[in-house]
Amino acid sequence: MSTVRSAAHFCSTPWSVVREILELAEVHPEDILYDLGSGDGRIPILAAQEFGCRSVGIENDRDLFVYSAKRVLELNLQDRVSFVYGNFFEADLSSATVVVLYLLSAVNGHLRARLASQLRAGSRVVAVDFDVPGWRAERTLSVVSDGNVEYTLYLYRRSSSGALCKDTPTNSASLPAGNANTGISKDSPARNLEGKENV
């Protein structure tokens, strides 16, 4: 676990990629978006500003949480955006209609059961660069940032039967639930482990 934590360094997702994430999820004003490991808060903030939805970011880095909360006040978005300082492994996601993940596949795998049990029919999950083990994406999209860095987006949708596309057995969900965010946020390990830069 200490190795995972030491590998995490914050690096923002490009704005153009954030828009692609929100467009792929077909975010609309009636949605409630949750961003697990929200970093500097740009995904929840842009979702509210440009797509009109309500959004919640969950972040366990206090400095990033404080920064995001201040941005909400500066932009006068208090009625649409909130940030939670805490552990997304313990979050109640039952009100979410869209969930964004920029986490390693092992972390996505650990969240899989929670997402499947709490999300309602029609809810969408977008995973960036790392898929959700055992789920089959409804759509996979490759996008290139302004800095010519390629990202892969995976869209999953909860069906009326309760499944998030095809759910198959996996043993990749190996991270312990008691650790807050495991030091992995969407804006950090993926960029660094893949050698991608902040653009």
C-alpha positions in Angstrom: 0.0 0.0 0.0 2.9 2.4 0.8 4.2 1.8 -2.7 0.8 2.7 -4.2 0.6 5.9 -2.1 4.1 7.0 -3.1 3.3 6.6 -6.8 0.5 9.2 -6.7 1.3 12.7 -7.8 -1.4 15.1 -8.8 -1.6 16.0 -12.5 -4.7 17.6 -13.9 -6.8 16.0 -16.7 -6.9 18.3 -19.7 -10.1 20.3 -20.0 -10.8 18.9 -23.5 -10.7 15.4 -22.1 -13.0 16.4 -19.3 -15.6 17.6 -21.8 -15.3 14.3 -23.7 -15.9 12.4 -20.5 -19.0 14.4 -19.8 -20.3 14.1 -23.4 -19.7 10.4 -23.5 -21.8 10.0 -20.3 -24.5 12.2 -21.9 -24.7 14.4 -18.8 -27.8 16.5 -18.6 -29.3 18.9 -16.0 -31.3 16.2 -14.2 -28.1 14.2 -13.5 -26.2 13.9 -10.2 -22.6 13.3 -11.0 -20.1 11.8 -8.5 -16.4 12.1 -9.2 -14.4 9.6 -7.1 -11.0 11.1 -6.4 -11.9 14.5 -7.7 -8.4 16.1 -7.6 -8.7 19.9 -8.3 -12.4 19.6 -8.9 -12.5 20.4 -12.6 -14.9 17.5 -13.5 -17.7 18.3 -11.0 -17.3 22.1 -11.7 -17.4 21.8 -15.5 -20.3 19.4 -15.3 -22.3 22.0 -13.4 -21.1 25.0 -15.4 -21.6 23.6 -18.9 -24.0 20.6 -18.5 -26.2 22.1 -15.8 -26.2 19.1 -13.5 -25.6 18.8 -9.8 -22.2 17.2 -8.9 -20.2 15.9 -5.9 -16.5 15.3 -5.7 -14.9 13.1 -3.2 -11.2 13.7 -2.4 -9.0 12.5 0.5 -6.1 15.0 -0.2 -6.9 17.9 2.1 -5.1 20.6 0.0 -7.0 19.5 -3.1 -10.3 19.4 -1.2 -9.8 22.9 0.1 -8.8 24.2 -3.3 -11.9 22.7 -4.9 -14.2 24.0 -2.2 -12.8 27.5 -2.6 -13.3 27.3 -6.4 -16.9 26.5 -5.9 -17.3 29.7 -3.8 -15.4 31.8 -6.3 -17.6 30.6 -9.1 -20.8 30.9 -7.0 -21.7 27.2 -7.7 -22.6 26.3 -4.1 -26.2 25.3 -5.1 -24.9 22.8 -7.7 -21.4 21.5 -6.6 -20.2 20.1 -3.4 -16.9 18.4 -2.3 -16.5 15.8 0.4 -13.2 15.3 2.2 -13.1 11.6 2.8 -12.9 8.0 1.6 -14.8 7.2 -1.6 -14.7 3.5 -0.7 -17.2 4.3 2.0 -19.3 6.8 0.1 -23.1 6.5 -0.4 -23.4 6.5 -4.2 -27.2 5.7 -4.3 -28.1 9.2 -5.5 -25.6 9.2 -8.4 -26.7 8.9 -12.0 -23.2 9.4 -13.4 -19.9 8.3 -11.8 -16.5 9.2 -13.1 -13.4 7.1 -12.3 -9.8 7.9 -13.1 -8.3 5.2 -11.0 -6.2 2.1 -11.6 -8.0 -1.1 -12.6 -7.4 -2.7 -9.3 -9.2 0.2 -7.5 -12.0 0.1 -10.0 -12.3 -3.6 -9.3 -12.6 -2.9 -5.6 -15.3 -0.4 -6.2 -17.2 -2.6 -8.6 -19.5 -4.3 -6.1 -20.4 -1.0 -4.4 -21.3 0.6 -7.8 -23.3 -2.4 -8.8 -25.3 -2.5 -5.6 -26.0 1.2 -5.2 -26.5 2.6 -8.7 -30.0 2.8 -10.2 -31.1 1.6 -13.7 -29.8 3.9 -16.4 -26.9 5.2 -14.3 -23.6 5.6 -16.2 -20.0 5.0 -15.2 -17.1 6.4 -17.2 -13.7 5.0 -16.4 -10.7 6.8 -17.9 -7.7 4.8 -19.2 -8.3 1.9 -16.8 -11.4 -0.3 -17.2 -13.5 -1.9 -14.6 -12.5 -5.6 -14.4 -15.3 -8.0 -15.1 -17.5 -5.4 -16.8 -18.0 -5.1 -20.5 -18.1 -1.5 -21.7 -21.1 -0.3 -23.7 -18.7 1.9 -25.6 -15.0 2.6 -25.7 -13.7 5.9 -27.0 -10.1 7.0 -27.7 -9.6 10.8 -27.4 -6.5 12.9 -27.9 -5.8 16.0 -25.8 -4.6 19.3 -27.2 -1.1 18.2 -26.1 -1.5 15.1 -28.4 -1.8 12.7 -25.5 -4.2 9.8 -26.0 -6.8 8.8 -23.4 -9.2 5.8 -23.5 -12.7 6.2 -22.0 -14.9 3.3 -21.1 -18.7 3.8 -20.7 -20.7 1.4 -18.6 -24.5 1.7 -18.1 -26.7 0.0 -15.5 -29.5 -2.0 -17.1 -33.0 -2.4 -15.8 -32.1 -5.9 -14.7 -29.5 -4.4 -12.4 -26.3 -5.3 -14.3 -23.7 -2.8 -15.4 -23.3 -4.4 -18.8 -21.7 -7.9 -18.6 -20.5 -8.7 -15.1 -18.0 -11.6 -15.0 -16.0 -13.0 -12.1 -12.7 -11.3 -11.4 -10.1 -11.4 -8.6 -8.5 -8.0 -9.3 -10.4 -6.2 -6.6 -7.7 -6.7 -4.0 -7.3 -3.3 -2.2 -8.5 -3.1 1.4 -11.7 -1.0 1.9 -10.4 0.7 5.0 -7.9 3.0 3.3 -9.1 6.3 2.2 -8.7 6.5 -1.6 -5.4 4.5 -1.3 -3.6 7.6 -2.4 -4.8 7.1 -6.0 -6.8 9.8 -7.7 -7.9 10.0 -11.3 -5.5 12.9 -11.9 -2.4 11.2 -10.7 -1.3 7.6 -11.0 -2.6 7.0 -14.5 -0.7 10.0 -15.9 2.5 9.1 -14.1 2.4 5.3 -14.7 1.6 5.8 -18.3 4.2 8.5 -18.7 1.6 11.1 -19.7 2.2 14.7 -18.9 0.0 17.5 -17.7 -1.2 19.2 -20.8 
